[in-house]
Amino acid sequence: MENMLFWLLFFTLGRTLTDGSEMEQDFMWHLRKIPRLVSERTFHLTSPTFEADAKMVLNRACGIECRKELPAPSLSELEHSLAYETVFENGTRTLTTVKVQGLVLEPTQNITTRGASVRRRRQVYGTDSRFSILDKRFLTNFPFNTAVKLSTGCSGILISPNHVLTAAHCVHDGKDYIKGTKKLRVGLLKMRNKGGGKKRRGARRSRREANGGDQREGSEENLKERTKAGRRRKGSGRRHRVAEGQPSFQWTRVKNTHIPKGWVRGGSGDAALDYDYALLELKRAHRKKYMELGISPTIKKLPGGMIHFSGFDHDRADQLVYRFCSVSDESNDLLYQYCDAESGSTGSGVYLRLKEPDNKNWKRKIIAIYSGHQWVDVHGVQKDYNVAVRITPLKFAQICLWIHGDDAKCTYG
């Protein structure tokens, strides 16, 4: 019954705004020229210590009213924020400065509050409206197959055969990289199979990667670990048989991680939240269908004012959890909403389903990254929201540059 209700809602939302030609025209993806972000110079930095503790909530963030008082950033300030750090698998780190070309600076435009009621509970607001995706036919197919899990406990989304987009604070606290990111891994959903030699060998390789992937087969430490694992398997064969056909994760190591300087310099600053995104390059390419990036439209251009995202909420034990909700407010860089979510879903890709202007087919694209629960100032009062970082034209240009390594491939989005 829950699955039937879920799909009724899921497909109804995609069709609610197709009754009139004017509405069809409004709710479309529009290809637009984006500013060029050109890599300038790359410097080697000292290796990070990877000792920071994960910090999922900022103590205080500049809210909607506060942001209206902030002056628009200058070109040099934007270039400083869009410079980026890259940390590599071997622990080395670089800083790359950038130049922005073709940007038309506009005054800050923050949409006025829609009068959303004040919420008192954190993350799940009132009736829990999340859906656990349990049917393997849906788990392994688009769009749900694009959701991934990070070894740091966050979620992410596949945006190319080699790249995952997530929140910056899932790997960096604003001052240093958090514990475990030196051997960061990404888990892709798969279904357990009943056996076969090749599949068992693949499973052993995935387990080696999940344990760090750098132990020698004949080492004493590895031998002890395999002996312990053998005892565990012998005593839990029944549990493994029951688990066949259930979802699990194929873990892949991360080759390098990109983070904008706007986040690294912030830590606890107001501007840091605007840059709470990171890109992970996988060591091995996947074969799953991924979701393309899109530039975030304003609230008025969201079908039904709704956004969607899926992630691995900690309170649901590795289940993939889908939700949708209306956006309450927005600034140039953030979406303020009350989508029910728990820790673990942070870093999920927020997406929309709009029509392509040429062939009129519906297409889903990522327009924001879910940053998590935050307290912000609204009219001088602390108010809690679940916040997502919007994909602006400049952020689109930066993430595209990270993926392709060539700004010439990132002229339209």
N, C-alpha and C positions, 0 to 999 in steps of 0.2 A: 504493500500500500504506500509506504514512504517513497519507494522508487517511482511509482506512478504519479504521485503528487509532485515529486521533484521535476520529472520531465514535463508534466503539464505546465508548471510554472516556468521552467527553463525555456521552452519553445514559445510559450505565450508572450514572454517578455520580448522576444525577438520579433514578434509580429504585431505588437500593440501599436506601433507607430507607422503602419503601412497603409492606412485607410485612405489617405488623400495624397494627391500628387505634390502638393506644397510641402507636406510633412516628409514625403520621400526625398524631396530635393534637399531639405534642411539636414537630414540625418545621413550624411555621406562622408566618406573619407575624401579629403581634398588634397591632392598633391601640391606641395608648395616648395619653393626654393628656400633652402636653409642657409644660414651663415657658414662660412668655411672656418674650420678650426685647424690650423696648420701647426704641426710640431716644429719647435724652434731648436732647442738645445736639450741634451740629456746629460744629467750629472749622476755620478755614483754617490750614494749615501752610505752611512754606516749601517750595518745589518741590525734589524730590530731585535728586541729581546724576546718577543712573543710571550710576554708575562702578564698582559692586562687581563682583568676579569671582564666577562661579558656584561654589558650594561644596556638593558633593553629599554629603559625609559629615561629621558632627559629630565633633570630636576625642574627645569623651568625653560620655557620657550616663548619667544615673542609671538603674541597672538595676532588675531585678525586686525583688531583696532591698532595695536602696537605697530604692525607692519605698515599701516597707512601713514604713519608719521616718519617712516624711514625714507631717506632720499634714494632715488634710483641709483644703482651702482654705476660707476663710471666704466669706461672701456678697460682701463688698466686694472680696476678692481675685479672685473669679470675675468680678465685674462689670468690674474693671480689665482682666482678661485678655480678656474678650469685647468690650470696646470695639474699634473697628476703624478702620483707615486705608482710604481710597479714593483711588487715584491715577487721574487722568483722562487721556484721550488727548492733551490739550494740555500735559501735564506738571504740572498743578496737583494739589494734594493736600489732603485734609481728614481730620480725626479726629472720629469720632462716639462719644460716651459712651452707655452703655446702663444700663437697670435690669432686673433679673431679678425676675419675679413668679411665684408659685406653685411655687417650688422647695422640695423637702423635702431638707435636707442630711442625708446619710447618711455613716457612717464609711467610710474607704477600705477596699475589699475587693479584695485582689490574690489571684488564683488561684495555688496552689502549683505549682512547677515539675513538669512531667510526667516529668522525668528524661531529657530529650532528650540525645543524645550530643553531646559538644563537637565543633564543626566548626572546621577550620583554614583552609579555602579561602574566598575571598571571593565572594559573590554567586551563583556557580554551584557547587553542592555535589555532588561525586561525578559520577554520570552526568547529563548535561544532559537534562532532561525537558521542555524547551520545545517547542512546536509552532509552526512558521511557517504562518500562514494564507495560502495562495497561490491558492485557488480563488475567482474573483470572485463566484460565487454566495453564498459565505459572507462575503466581505469587505464586501459592500454590504448585508448583511442583519443584523438584530438577532441576538445582542447585539454582534457584532464591529464593526458600523458606528458604535457609540457611542464608540469609541476615537479620539482625535485626537492630533496632534503639535503641539508648541509650537515657535516659532522660536528659543527658547532651548535647545532640544535635549531637552526633557522630553516626557512624555506627559500626557494629560488625558482626561476623559470628559464626554460631553454629558449634562446633567441637565435641560435645558429647551430650547425653541427658540432661546434667546438666551444660554445660560450653559454654561460649562465649569468643572468642578471639577478642581483639580490640587494639587500640593504647594506650600506657601509658599516653600520654598527654591529653587523653579524660577524665581522672580521677585524674591526678596529674600533677602539673606544674614543677616538679623537686625539689620543696621545701615543698609543702603541698598539701593535697587533695583539689580539687576544690569544689566550692559551689554546694550543691545538691548531692554529692556522698555518704553522710551518709545514704540517703534513695534512693540510686541508683536503677533504674528500667530498665528493658529491654523489648522492644516492639517487639512481634512476629506478622508477618503479618497474618491476617485472613480475611475472607469475611463476611460481615454483613448478617445476616439472618432475615427473616420476623417475627420471633416471636417464640412462644412456651415457656411455663412456665420455663422449665429448662434452656433454653438458656437465658431468661431474667434474671434469678437468677445469671447465670454465668457472664452475662454482668455487673450486679451490683457489683459482687465481683471484677471484673477487674477494675471497676471504683474506688472502695475503695482502691485497691492497687495503682492505678495511683495517688490517693490523699494522699498516705502515708500509708494506710492500718492499722493504729494503733488508729483510733478513735472509741469510743464506740458508738453503735447504738443509745443509748438514750441520748447522751451528747447534751448539748445546742448548742455547735458549730456545731455538725453534723446535728442537727435538722434544724438550720438556713440554712445550706448549701443545705440540701435536699429540703427545701421550695423554695430556689432560683432556684435550678435545675428544680423543678416542673414547676415554672413559665416560665423558658426558654423553656422547652419541649412543654408547652401549646402554646407558641407563635411561635414555630418553627417546628410544626408537619410536615408541608409540606417539609421542608428541610430534615427531617429524612426519609420521605417516598422516596424522590428522591435519598437519599444516600444508600437505600437498595441495596445489591448486589455489593457495592463498597468496596474496601479494607479498613481495619482499623487495629488497633493494640491491641493485648492482652498483657497487661503489667504484668510483673512478677518481684518481688523484687529480689535483689542480696543478696546472703547469705554472701559471702566474696569475696575479691579482692586480687589478687597476682600481685606484681610489682617487677621486678628485681632491685637490688641495683644499678646496672649500670645506671639506669634512675634516681633513687631517689637522688643519689649523684651528678648527673650532673647539672641539672638546666639549665645552659647556656654553659656547657663544651662541647668540641668537641665530646667526646666519648658517650655522652648521647643519641644521635640520633640512635646509633647502638642498643640501648636497649629500643626503643620506642614501647613496647608491654606490654599487661596486660591480665590476665585471670580472668573472672568473673564466679563465681559459682552461679547458679540460685537456688532460694529457692524451686521452684517446677520444676520437670523434664518436658520436652516437649516431644511430640510424633512425631516430624518432622524428616525427614531424614537430617542428618548433613553431613558435609564434613570433611574428614580425613586430618591430617597433612601430608605433604611431605617435604623432604629436598630440598632446592632450588638448581636446577642445574645451570650451567653457561649459559651465553647468547647463546653459540653455541649449547646447548642442548635444547633450547626452540623452539618448532615448529613454524617456520616462525619468530622466535625472539619475539613472541607475548605473552602478559599476559592479563588476564581478571579480572575484579572485578565489583561488584554491591553494591550500597549504596544509602543512602537517601540524595541527594544533596539539600541544603537549597533553591535553586532557583526553585525547582520543586514541592514544596508543598506536601510533604509526598509521592511522587511517587518514586517507586524503579527504579533506573537508572543504566543501564548496559553500560560498555564500554570495549574496547580492544585496544591495541596499541603495537607497538614494543618497546623494551627496548633500550635506547640509550647508556647506559654505566653501569658499575657495579663496586663495591668494594667487599671485602670479606663479608660485612654485609649489603650493600645497593644496591638497583636497582634504577637507574636514568632513568626517562622516561617522556614522554609528553602525558600521557593519560589525556584526557579532564575530569576535575573534579572540583567541587566547594566544599566549606566548607559544612560539613554534611556527606560527603562520607569518611572522615577520620576515620580510624579504620576498613575499609572494608578488607575482606580477598582476597588477590590476588591469583588466582589459574591458574593451567594448566590442559590440558587434554592430558595425555600420555597413552601408552599401558602398560598393565600389562605383565610382562615377561612370566608368566606361561600360562594363558589362552588367551592371545592376545586381551582381551577386553579393550576398552578405559575407563579410569577412571580419574576423576577430583580430585585434591588434592590442599590444600592451601600451597603455597610456600613462602608467604610474607604477611606482614600487611601494608596496605597503610597508610603512615605517614602524607602525605599532601604536600603542597607547601613549598619549602625551598630555601633559597639563600645559595649557596656554593661557595667556592673559586676554580676557574679553571684557572691555569696559571696566578695567581695573580689578576684575574678579578672576580668580583661577577657575578654569573650566576644563573638563577632560573631554578629549576627542580621540577617536582612532584616526590617524593621519597617514596620508599617502603622498609621496613626492612625485610631482607631475613631470612628464617628459616634455620639456620645453624645446623649441628649435635648437637652442645652444646645447642642451643636454643630449638631444638626438644626434647632433653633429659630433659630440665628444664620444658617445658610446659607439657610434658608427665608425669613428676613427680607430677606436680600440679594437673593434672587430676586424676591420679590413687593413689597418695600418697605412691607409692611403686616403687622404681627404677628398681626392678626385672622385671616389666612389660614393661620396656622401653629400651630393649637391642638392638632392631632392628627398623629401620625406613626407 
